Amino acid sequence: MGVEKDVFITSFNFWPVWWLERAYPGLESGFSYSPTFSTNFFAQGLMESSFMGKIVGSTSTNMSLNMFDDDTVERVHKKGLAIGAWTVFSQDSKWLGDAIPPEKELEIIKDLTHRGIDYFITDDPVRLREFLANY
């Protein structure tokens, strides 16, 4: 469709990322992490390592909104990756693990913005844009 320069792809699964990068060289890509996957630090480290960079050309990573520690954004940036948070203003919070109260979600968004997060993945882009513009 000719949109390769305008999009990036992410997946929880290694193989779709690997395949798409081979089918569309130069495509921006990365891996997604959920609360259940975060317990596998070996796999997470491997996917973000320079070794995997030779196999998969990841340029980003994204994590569930409730997975961020105080230094997550800085740590990922030091690896040369962009980082995003999902899913802001989710219509189905079951994927987040523990539900996040709405007021806490707004505080997390503000905090991650101050820390220099690169992007948010959201079910409600209009609401997110308005919130970021007015805070």
C-alpha positions as CSV (number, residue, x, y, z in Angstrom):
1,M,0.0,0.0,0.0
2,G,3.0,2.3,0.1
3,V,2.7,3.4,3.7
4,E,5.9,1.7,5.0
5,K,7.5,5.1,5.8
6,D,4.4,6.3,7.7
7,V,3.8,3.4,10.1
8,F,5.5,1.2,12.6
9,I,4.5,-2.3,13.7
10,T,4.7,-3.9,17.0
11,S,3.8,-7.4,18.2
12,F,3.9,-9.6,21.3
13,N,5.2,-12.3,19.0
14,F,8.7,-12.4,17.5
15,W,7.8,-14.1,14.2
16,P,5.4,-11.5,12.7
17,V,8.0,-8.8,13.4
18,W,10.8,-10.8,11.8
19,W,8.6,-11.7,8.8
20,L,7.4,-8.1,8.2
21,E,11.0,-6.7,8.4
22,R,12.0,-9.2,5.7
23,A,9.0,-8.4,3.5
24,Y,9.5,-4.6,4.0
25,P,13.1,-3.7,4.6
26,G,13.5,-0.5,6.7
27,L,10.1,-0.9,8.3
28,E,10.1,0.6,11.8
29,S,9.3,-2.2,14.3
30,G,9.4,-3.4,17.9
31,F,8.0,-5.6,20.6
32,S,5.1,-5.2,23.0
33,Y,5.2,-6.4,26.6
34,S,2.3,-7.3,28.8
35,P,2.3,-7.9,32.5
36,T,2.4,-11.6,32.0
37,F,5.4,-11.4,29.6
38,S,7.3,-9.0,31.9
39,T,8.1,-11.8,34.2
40,N,10.3,-13.3,31.5
41,F,13.2,-10.8,31.8
42,F,15.5,-13.1,29.8
43,A,13.2,-13.0,26.8
44,Q,12.7,-9.3,27.2
45,G,16.4,-8.6,27.4
46,L,17.1,-10.9,24.4
47,M,14.5,-9.1,22.2
48,E,16.0,-5.7,23.1
49,S,19.7,-6.8,22.8
50,S,22.2,-6.0,20.1
51,F,22.1,-9.7,19.2
52,M,18.4,-9.5,18.4
53,G,19.1,-6.2,16.6
54,K,21.0,-8.3,14.0
55,I,18.1,-10.7,13.6
56,V,15.3,-8.2,14.1
57,G,15.9,-4.5,13.4
58,S,13.7,-3.3,16.3
59,T,13.6,0.4,16.8
60,S,10.9,0.6,19.5
61,T,9.3,-1.2,22.3
62,N,6.0,-0.7,24.2
63,M,4.7,-1.8,27.5
64,S,1.5,-2.0,29.3
65,L,0.7,1.3,31.0
66,N,1.1,-0.2,34.5
67,M,4.6,-1.8,33.9
68,F,6.8,1.3,34.1
69,D,9.3,1.7,36.8
70,D,11.0,5.1,37.7
71,D,13.8,4.5,35.2
72,T,12.1,2.5,32.4
73,V,12.0,5.3,29.8
74,E,15.6,6.3,30.4
75,R,16.8,2.7,30.4
76,V,15.1,1.9,27.1
77,H,16.3,5.2,25.5
78,K,19.9,4.2,26.5
79,K,19.4,1.1,24.4
80,G,18.6,3.3,21.4
81,L,14.9,2.4,21.3
82,A,11.8,4.5,21.3
83,I,9.3,3.5,23.9
84,G,5.5,3.7,24.1
85,A,2.8,2.8,26.6
86,W,-0.4,1.0,25.9
87,T,-3.4,1.1,26.2
88,V,-4.3,4.6,27.4
89,F,-8.0,5.2,27.9
90,S,-8.6,1.5,27.2
91,Q,-12.0,0.3,26.3
92,D,-11.0,-3.2,27.6
93,S,-8.7,-3.0,30.5
94,K,-8.4,-6.8,31.0
95,W,-5.1,-6.7,29.0
96,L,-3.5,-4.3,31.5
97,G,-3.5,-6.9,34.3
98,D,-4.6,-5.0,37.4
99,A,-7.2,-2.3,36.5
100,I,-5.9,1.3,36.8
101,P,-8.4,3.8,38.3
102,P,-9.0,6.7,35.9
103,E,-7.4,9.3,38.2
104,K,-4.3,7.2,38.5
105,E,-4.2,6.7,34.8
106,L,-4.0,10.5,34.3
107,E,-1.2,10.7,36.7
108,I,0.7,8.0,34.9
109,I,0.3,9.7,31.6
110,K,1.6,13.0,33.1
111,D,4.6,11.2,34.7
112,L,5.5,9.3,31.5
113,T,5.2,12.5,29.5
114,H,7.6,14.2,31.8
115,R,10.0,11.3,31.6
116,G,10.1,11.6,27.8
117,I,8.0,8.7,26.6
118,D,7.9,8.7,22.8
119,Y,4.3,7.7,22.2
120,F,1.1,6.4,23.7
121,I,-1.2,3.7,22.2
122,T,-4.8,4.5,22.9
123,D,-8.4,3.4,22.2
124,D,-9.4,7.1,22.3
125,P,-7.0,9.3,20.4
126,V,-9.3,12.4,20.6
127,R,-9.4,12.2,24.4
128,L,-5.7,11.7,24.7
129,R,-4.9,14.6,22.4
130,E,-7.2,16.9,24.3
131,F,-5.8,15.7,27.7
132,L,-2.2,16.3,26.5
133,A,-3.0,19.7,25.0
134,N,-4.7,20.9,28.2
135,Y,-2.5,19.7,30.9
